[in-house]
């Protein structure tokens, strides 16, 4: 019952915001040059969706996002688990990791373009740097938060290092890792889009940059909404994965019955 009420409130908020926005533009209270009417944005999105060439831009941006997301996640989880289990290595590498993490990612984008060119992999590299540290720090912290009593009991039962990783460390860090996966989705998209802004001949970032260069606010807002839709779709699948992988959470059963 509460879920239906919450959904109705969400729909009312969307209708209220965009309805008020449309009314403000129609009444002349909002300048359409800076904030175009929602109906114009919808028409621009429909125009793009009806054009078959638009899907090549979607494919390129989606490929860059997925590759950056997957590679950054794998490297981040692997590095985080390794340093979480090796305190000495963590102490040695700590200043280097913090120093690299302190570098603004936008500064790295031209370097990746110089190294890898204007093609796909310069955008993927930038997305990897954005995703890596989020998953890295969460995975490392999740491994370090393992209850020492559970570890001691597992060792008493004869668990070796591989068994501890599979049955103790990874389940304990799963909630931390999945939380970072949800956050890093948007950063993977940001990495791909920034790379396309700096130099590309295709992609959603390229379309948005073209619209911005022509002072076409309708195209900019349409591109932003489409990108937000991408993130929401990926987040939906992450919800499904999280509910399947972490069924032991106390609130999982409450959410299922509500």
Order of alpha helices (4+ residues) and beta strands (2+ residues): alpha-alpha-alpha-alpha-alpha-alpha-alpha-alpha-alpha-alpha-alpha-alpha
